[in-house]
Structure formats: C-alpha cells, structure tokens
C-alpha cells in the first residue's frame, strides 16, 4: 500500500509530475496509515460491548511519555526532510519547519483539551485527548511544514484540533470502534493537512508555497491527490484485509479477548501489577523459582 504511493509522490512518479506538495509525509505516511486503519476498522468490526466497557487506559503517564517521544521524533523527520543544512537557505527552511512543528501541535492539543474540559461531555480534564490533539496537530502540519509561515501553522493546528475532535466524535456516533483514534489523528488530520497545503503558503515568501489564498492554484492538485489516495489505500487495503479476516487472522476470539492476551500468551500473565493482579494465575518461570528457593 505504502511503497507505490511513496514513489508516486516522492520518487518522481505521476503525482510528483502533477506537482503534489508533501514536504515531510503528511500524505505519504499519515493519510495512507489513516485510511488503511479505517478500512480495517470497517472490515474487522467492533469489540463486544462488555470488552469495550472494561477497556480503560492503565497508564496515562506512559501515554504522555510516548507522545513526548513522538513529538521529539517529529523534529527529526520534519526538519530532516529539508535533506540538507549546508547553506543559509536550507538552514532557514529547517528552522521554519521546526517552528511550525512546535506551534501547530501546541495549538491543536490545547484546543482539544479545552473542548473536552469545557464543551464536550463529560467535561473532564482528558490527558489522553490532549495527547491525541497534539498528534493531530503534528499530522496536520507535516505536509505543509516547509511551505507556510508560523502564523499559518497556528491556524492549521487550530483547525486540525477541530478536525480531530469532530472525527473522533463522528466515529463514536457511527459506532466505529477505533480504540486509539487512529483514523481521526492520521486519516482526518492528514487529509486536512493535505488540503491546507493548497490553501496556505505565499509564493512570494520563497519557501515553495502556492496557496489559493495568495492566488495560487495548488488546491486543485491537492484535492485530486486526496481522491486518488483514498481510492488507492481504501481499495488495496480491502483487498489485503478482507481475505485475512475471512480466514480468521485479523481478530482474536471473544474468549481470547475476555481472558486477555497477557493471560493467554505470556508468562508471567501480567506485565504490571495492579489491584486485580492474581499472582497465582501463572506459574513462575524457572528463573523465578530459583530466586524464591534461594530466598527461602
């Protein structure tokens, strides 16, 4: 799914010849992943309701830590997509990209956090939503991070936060079971970033922008790219996933889900201890037995 699309946009393929803009992978990576996830969600279906009710985050600090690590990594592949920093011009573009990669997720994350605290029921402080809002802002700016000015990155991030929250609520309304909001973050925000690259970016700034707000004609090219990628990714993902699903390779049985993969496949049966942990649920490994015998 990914490799041909990568060639078409970045490897001199027909989309590159059309002039599709994607500075650091907002289209190639994130829209591809997001719509592949959506196709998988629709084909595999949702979890049993009782399993969903018991599925609560077990470690929110780890979620925040993972988000911080992802954000740090984004400073590698967004500014790194300049491919060089050996001239004043390339260094200036890398610096611009780094600033945009900071501003957009800040705005998106804070907006989602505020919406869930003040507007969206149950109106609580949602750190997980805050983290996904940050990721949505990062995805939104990735395609155009080298073509827009910082104030434009703020607008893109703000709308990206709205797009993420709206897509997340829409999936719940449609009863599409996206456990980690993969499609809202990568698919919906990636699609917005693709289109935003056709709206913003002043050609006179000298950083490659060609936005319609400045008299450019990039938007039509980005729209065509959006239609092509949705058809390609959705169609090919379906061709790959559907036979696997029919063979039972895409979904654990209900009994397996009820017991949990830790209990069914791993020893020890818990990766962490909590108030419901039953130490007798699995026999200690041989090395653990030796330690216990030595202690006795």
N, C-alpha and C positions, 0 to 999 in steps of 0.2 A: 504494500500500500504506500509506504513512505518513499522508498527508493526512486521509483519513476517520477513521483511528484517533485522530489528534491532535484532531480535532473532537469525537469521541465522549467523550474523557476531559477535554480542557481547554476545549472550545468550547461547553459546555452540552448535549452530546449525551446519549444514553441511559445511557452508563456514568457520566457526571458525575451524572446524576439518581439512579443507583443508589448513589452515594457512593464510587466507586472512589478510592483515595488514590494519587497520584503527584505528589510535590512538585516534582521537577525533571527528570523524563523517564526514570526508570528503566524504566518500562513503555513509554511512548510512543516513546522513542528506541531504547533498548538491546534490549529484548525483541523489538521489531519488527525491528531490524537483525539480531539473532542468529538468529532463526528464518527470516528471509529467506536468511541465509547458509547455514543448514542445508539448506533446500530446494534451494538452488543446488548445494551440495556433492553432495547425493544424486542430482540430475539430471545434472550435468555429469560426475561421476565423478572418479576419482583420476588422478594423473600416472603415466606409465610409471615403473617401479621404478628404472631407471637414472638418470632425471632427478631423482628424489627423493634418490638416494644422493649426487648431486653438488650438491644444493641446500643450501649451508651459508651462514650469515649472513656477509656480507662486512664489516660494520662494526658491531660491538656497541656502541661508544661512541655512535654515532648513534642506536641503539635506545634507549639510556639517555637521551640528549638529547631524543629525541622523547617519551619517557614523561614527562620533567620538564615539557616544554611542555604536554602534555595535562593533567597534574595542575594546572599553573598555570591553564590554561583552565577546569578544573573549578571553581576558586574564583570564576570569573565566572558560570557558569550555575547552580551550586547556590545560593550565597548570593544571586545575582542573581534567582533565582526567587521571592524574597520580594516582588519588584516595587516595593519602596519601602524607604527607610531614613530616613523623615522623622518618625518617632515613636520613643519609647523601646522600645515593644513590637516594632516591626518591626526596629529595630536589634538588639535582643536575639535575635530569631529568626535574623537573618542571621549574628550571631556564633555562635550554636549550630550553624547549618548549616556554617559554616567549620570549627569544631572537629571536627564529625563527619566532614567531608570530609578532615580530616587523619588522624584516628585509624583509621578503617576501612581505608584503603589501606595504612597503615603495618603494621598487624597482618597483613593478608592477604599482603602482599608478603614480610614476614619469615617467615611460616609456610611459604609455598611455597618460599622459598629454603632454609629449614631442611629441609623434606621432601626436596627434591631433593639436598641435600648429605649427608643422613644416612640416609634411608629408601629413596627411590626410586632404582632403578638408572639410570645407572651411579654414582650417589652422587658427583656432582661439583658444584662451585660454578657454578650456572647463572644468569647475569645476565639472559639473555633471559626465563627463567622467573620471576625476581624481578620484572622489569618487567611481565610479564603478570599476576602476582599482585597488583601494585599496581593495575593497571587493573581486575582483578576485584573488588578491594575498593572501588574508586571506583564501579563499576557497582552493586555490592550495596547501597551506602548511598544511592544517588541518589533512589530512590523515596521513602524514608522519612526523608531527612536533616533535614527540618524538624519531624518528629513524635516523635523519640526523643532520649533523653539520651545524653551521651557514653559512659557505661559500656555502654549498649545498642549503640552504634555499634561498640564494640570487639568485642562478641560477634558482631554481624552481619558484621564484617570477618573475624573468625576463621573462622566457618562459610563465608563467601564464599571464603576461601582453599582450604578443603577442597573446596568445590563446584567451583571452577575446576580444581584438580588432578585430582579424580575424573573430571570431564567430559573433560578432556584425555586422560587415560589410557583412558577408555572409547572415545573416538573412534578412538584408535590400535588398541585391541583389536578394534573393529568394522571396521578398515581404511577408515575415512572420512578422506579426505585434506584436512584443514583446515590449510593452510600456516601461518597465523599464529594459530591457536587463536581464530578469530573467534567461533565458537559457544560454546566454554567461557567466554570472557570476557563476551560481551554477552548471549548467549541463556541459558546456565545461570545465571550470576551475576545477570543481570537478573531471571530468574524467581524466584531465591531472594530478591532484594530486594523483589520484588512481594509474596511471601508473608510475608517478615519484617515488612513494614509492617502486616500483620494480626495479628502476634504481639506486637510491642513497641509502646510508646507509651502512657503513662498519661494517661487523660483528665483526671485531677486536676492535671496539670502545666500545663495551659492552653496547650499548643502544638499541639493538634489530634489527638493520638494517641487510638487507640481499640482497643488491642491486647487479644487474648484473654487474655493473662497478667494483665490487670488487670480482667477481667470484661467487656471489650468484645466486640462482635460483628463486627469488621471483617474477620476472616479469611475468612468465607464469601463476602463480596463480592469479596475479592481472588482467591479460588480461581475464582469464576465468571469474573472478568476474565481470569485466566490461560487458562482453557479457550477463551474467546472469541477471545483474541488469537492463540493457537496455530492455531485453525481458520481465522481470517481471514488471517493472514500466510502460513501454510503453503499454504492453498488458492490465494490470489491470486498468490503468488509462483510457484507451479507453473504457473498459467495464463499468466503472463507469460514465464517462463524456458523452459518446455518447447518452445514453437514456435521460439523463438530458437535453442535448442540443436539442434533438428531441422534448422534452416536453416544450421547450422554457424557461427553468430555468437557462440557462447559459449566456444569453445575453439580455441586455436591448434593447428595440425597438429603431429604428432610431430617432423617435420623442422624445423619452425619453433622448437619448444621445444629441440631438440637444439642448433641453432645459437645460439639466444638472440635475444631481441627487440632487444637493442642492435645486434648484427651485422646483423640482417635489416632494421631500420627506421631506424637512426640513423647519423649521421655527425658526429663520429668514432664508431667502433664500440664504444668503451668510455667510460663516464662517469668512470672512475677507473683508475689504473694499478696492476697487481699483477704478481706474478712470471710469470704466464701471458700477460701482455698482448703481443700481436703488433702492433707499430706499423704493419706493412705490410698489416694486414688491411683497412684502408680508406684511400682516398686522402685526403690533407689537403684541407680546404676551401680555396677560393681565397684567403681572407684569410691562412690559414696558409702557403700557398705564397709569398705576397708577403713575409711575415715572414722565411721561410727564405732567399729570394733576397736580401733586404736584408742579412741577417746574413752571407751569403757574400761 
